[in-house]
């Protein structure tokens, strides 16, 4: 049975339920950006981690998609997605709050940091699967792309302001203290989510399906593999994330050690650069009104790959005037996030439109199993390559691989047009 948003107010992107959800996600994103800047700084500056240890930390945050990504999708399709997000936010707040506590008592170590990263990663799996499956239950199908664009715009504002503010805070207080802001943001996020009402039914109660987990997981995987649009998107996003992770894992080391710019400059560079993502989210609805989704996705990926080259290029200028590598990093981050966000909004919206609503979580989890599952492998590989061949050569490998990611989406518009909006599936 097809599920739709029942009341007229909920069909609009400006409705109260969407605005409260949007606020919750914005607060969560802002805090998360603090953590993304502060965690590697804790590892590098406080615990004296090298390239390999930073790679392990990134892997700890993402390996959970390989371990529980697929069953998470089956579970979230059974559970209330809103309740799942609330629980995940609370768990992340609790474990992140432990970092400044352990640091204050001189008990913080890399082992503890890895453990916190794994727990945060597990909670993030459930939150992200529920989050990307939730939008069709609070807005009408015609508003999905606009809703995703607005959500992404706030994410990019957070990405722009979060690292910059974190960088300034890191100048005044220690990195473990900055992570406490991340924990507080998740508490606020959970509070706003408790006020959101949606049209999601109790799937098991209404459909009376058996509760075998293995069957649900297999149904989700088969659906993605058998769907021509979702299959290509899965390959594209998986390859893209692999090479982006390869490059981005070593970016803090590039900025802090190779270029010697310091954590404050790192936060400002990443924050200012990600304004490109905000521009992408604001312009995408108009771009999509003129061009098909496949073309938009391909151009976004090519732009991201081209812009990523600024990072290793800046690394070759170590020892030169500071303004030159900083300018390259800002321009590279600006273009990379512009292209990546353009691609991401378009591909997520396509996925949500072609997938039955009662398969959304399993579809999302199946794709994220591949996408995020590739990230710990790339992170560990980045640590090994950074140690053995150097940071800059490893970044160039990421750039070359980034250009390859556009290949699966070339000529994809015909497939998208032939994929009519899907009704609820019996699988």
N, C-alpha and C positions, 0 to 999 in steps of 0.2 A: 504494500500500500504506500502510495506516495505521501510524503510528509511536507506540508507547506506552512508558512507562517500564517496564522489564522486571523490576526487582527490587522486592520489597515495601518495603524500607527507603527506596527513592527515592521511593515514592509518598506519603510523609509529609512535611509541611512541616518537621518537626523532624529530618529525616534529615541525616547528616553532609554530604552533598554540597550540600544546600540551605544549611545553616548556613555552610559555607565561602564559598559564593557570596554569601550575605547579608552576611558580614563584609567581603568584598572590595568590595561595592557601598557599604557603610556608610562604609568608609575613604575611598573615592573621593568620595562625596558630601560628607564633612566637608571634605576638601581643596578640593573645587570651590567650596564656600561661601566659603572664604577668598578664592579667586580672584575670585568674583563681587563681593565687597565691595572687594577691593584694586585690581582693574583700573580701575574708574572713578575711584577715588581717585588712582591713578597718573596717569591722564589729566588729571584736574581740578586736583589740588594740585601734582603734580610737573612736569607738562608744560603746565599752564595752559590746558586745553581748554575750549571753550565748548559750548553746546547742540548745535551742528551737529557738532562733532568727537566728542562723546559718542554722538551718533546714528550716526556712521560706525563707531565702535568696536563698537557693538552689532550693526550691520549686518554687519561683518566676521566676527563670531562665528557668524552665522546664514545668511549668503548661500550657504554651501556646500551647503545642502539644495537650493537651486535649481540649483546647478551639477552636483552628483554624487549627489543624493538617490536618484533612480530607479535608475541603474546600481548604486549601492551595495547596494540590496536584492537585485538579481539576483546580484551577486557573493557577498554574505553567504549566500544560499541555497545556493551551491555550496561555500563554505568552511566550515571548523569555526568555529562561533560563538564558542567559548571562545578559540581562537587569535586570532580577529579582535579580541576585547576586550583580550587581553593586548598585542597589537601596538599597538592604539590608545592604551592606557594608557601604554606606554613612550614613544611619540611625544609625547604631551602632556607627560609629565614632562620630556623633553629640551628642548622648545622653551620651556616656561615657566621652566625653570632659566636660560635665556638672559637673561631680563629683569633679575634682580638683577646678573648679570655685566655686561651692557651699562650698567646704571646705575652700577655701581662704577667703570667706566672712562669715565664721562661720555659715552657713545655712545648712550644711549637717546633715542629721538625718537618722535613720534606715528606716523611711517612704520613704524618697527620694531614699535611696538605693534600697528598694523594687521596687519602681516605675521604676527606671532605669533598674533594672533586668528584669522586665516584658517587657519593650519596647525592650531591647536587645534580650529577648527570642522570641518575636514575629518576629523580623527581622531575627533571627537565624533559625526559622522554615522555612521561605521562602528561605533563602540562602542554608540551608542544603538539602531541598527537590530538589531545582534546581541543586545543586552541584552533588548529587548522581545520578541525571538523565541526566547529561550533558556529561559524559565520552563517551557513545556510539555515540555521535554526533561529536566527534573530533578524535576518533581512530576507527580502524576496529575491528570487533568482536573478531578476533584472538588475538588482543593486549589488550583486556580489563583487564585481570588479571595483565599483566605487568604494564599497566598504573596505576591501583589501587595500586600495590606494590610500584611504584615510588612515588605516591602521599602520601602513608602512610609512606614511608621512610622519606620524608621531614617533615611530621607531627611529627614523632618520634624524629627527630633531633631538631625540635622546642620544643618538649616536654622535651627533655634532656637539651637543652641550655636555654630555656626560663625561667623555674623556678629557675635555678641556677643564671642566670643574674639578675632576679627579686629579688632573695634573697639578692644578693650583693647590688643592688640598694636600697632595703629596709633598708639596714644598713646605707645608706648615706642620703636618702630622705624619706619623708613620703609616705605611701601607696597610697593616692589619686593622688600624682604626678606620680607614676609608672603607674597608669591607663591611664594617658595621652599618654603613649607610645602605649598602646593598641589601642586607638583612632587613632593615627597617622598611625598605621599599616593598619587599615581598609581603610584609605584614599589611601595609596599606593596600596593596593589590588584592589580597584576600578579602579585606574589608569591603572594597567596592564590589567584588564579584558576588558577595552575599546579597547584594541589592538587585542583581540582574534576574529578570524573569524571562523564560524562553518558551518555545513551543515544542521542545523535544519530548516525545512520548517515552514511556517505558518500553523499550524495544522487545524485551523478552516476554513481558506480560501481554503485549498486544499481538505478538506473532506466534507465541507458543513454540518457538524452535527449541531443538535440543541444545544442551549446554556444553557440548564437547569442545574443549578449547582447541584441540588439534585440528578439528574440522573447520572451525572458524578461521584459524590462521591460514590453513591451506586454501580456503575459499578466497581470502583476501589476496594471497600471492597469485593464485590462478587468474583472478580478475585483472590484476595489473599486467601480468605477463601476456594474457590473451587480448588485452585492449591495445590497438595499434597506437593510439595517442599516448596513453599512460606509459606504455613500454618505452617509447622513444624519450619521453620526458624523464623517466627513471634513469636511463643511460646518460642523458645529457647532464642532469643535475648531479649524478654520482661522480662522473668524470670531472665536472667543474669544481665540486667541493674538494675532491682529492687534491687537485693541483693548487687550488686556493689555500687549502690547509698547509700544503707543503711550503708555500711561500709565507703565509701569515704566521706560522709557528715561529719562524726565525726573525720576523720583523722587529719584535722588541730587542733582540740581540743586535740586529743591524743598527737600530737607533741608539741603544744605550751603550754598546761596546764598540762596534765598528766605527760609527760616526761620533760617539761620545757626546751625544746631545743632551742626555739627562731625561728623567721621567717627566718633568714638567713640559719640556718640548715635545716629548712623545705624545702626551695627552692632547696638547694643542694641535699638533700636526694631524693626528687621527681625527680629532673633533672637527676641525675646519675642513679637512678633506671630505668627510662624510656629508657635507652639505650637498654634494652631488647626488646622494641618495634622496635627499629631500626634494631637490629639483625634479628628479625622476618621478617620484610619487605624485607630485603636483601636476606634472605635464602628461603623465601616462594616459589618463582618460581621453584627452584630446588627441594624443597620438594614436590610440587604439580606434578612435572614431574615423581615422583616415587610412590606417594600415591594418592588415590582418595580423593576427596574433603570432603566427609563425615568423613573419618578417621582423616584427618587433623583437621577438626573443633572440633571433639570430644576430641582429644589429647590436643588441645589448651585450651579448656574449663577446662579440668581436671587440667592442669598445672596452669592456672589462679587461680582456687579454692584452690589448694594446697598452692600456694605462698601467697595468701591472709592471710593465718593463721599466717604469720610472724608479722602482725600488732597487733592483740591482744596479741600475745606472747611477743612482745616488751613492750606492756603496762603493763604486769605483772612484768616487770623488772624495773619499776620506782624506782629510788633511787640507782640503781646499777651504775657501771661504765658506763659513757656515751657511750663509744665505742660499747658496746654490743647491746643496743637497736638501735643505729644508723646503725650498720651492719645488723641487722635483717630487719630494714625498707628498706635499700637499696636492699638487696637480695630479699625481698618480692615484692617490686615495680618492680625490674628487671624481676622476673619470672612471675608476674601477667600481666605485659604489654606484655611480650613475648607471653604468651598464648592468651591473649585477642586480640592482633593485628593479630596473626596467624589465629585465628577464624574469625576476622572481615573481613580481606582481602578476605578470601576464600568465606565467605557467601555473601558479597556484589557482588563479581564477578559472583557467581552462580545466584543470583537474576537478575543481569543485562543481563545475557545470556538467561534466560528462559522467560523473559518478553518482550512483543511487545514494540517497541520503542515509540509508541504513548500512551502507558499506563505507562511509566516509572515513571513519577512524581506521578501519583495516586497510583501506587504500593508502591513507596517509602513512600508517606505520610500515606498510610494505615498501613504499618508496623511501621513507626515511631510514629504513633498515639498510638499504643500499647506500643512500646518500650520506648519512651520518656514520654508518658502519665503516665507510672508507676513510673517515677522518682520523681515527686513532692509528690506522696503518700509515697514513700520510704523515702524521705527527711524529711517530717513532722513526720513520724513514728520514724525515727532515732533521731530526736530532742526530741520526747516524751520519747523513750526508754532510750536515753542517760541521760535524766534528772531523770528518775525514777528507772532504774536498773543499770545505770552506762555505761560509754563509752566502756570499755573492754568487758563486757558481750554482748553488742549490736554488737560489731565487730565479736564476735564468731557466732552470729546468721547469719551474712552476710557470713561467711566462710562456714557454713553448707549448707546454701541455694545455694552458688556458685557451690558446687559439683553436685547439682541436675540439673543444666542447661545442662549438657551433654546428659541427657536421650533422649530428642526428636530427636537428630541427629544420635543416634546409629542406624545402619542399613539403613542409608539414601542414600547410594551410588546407590542402585538399582533404587530408585526413580529419582535421578539426571540423571542417564544414560538414563532412559526412557523419560525424558523431553527434547525433541528435541528443538533446538533454535527456538524461537517463531517468527512467522511473525507478521506484524502489525495487531492489532485486530480492529474489527469494533465497539467495545464497547467504 
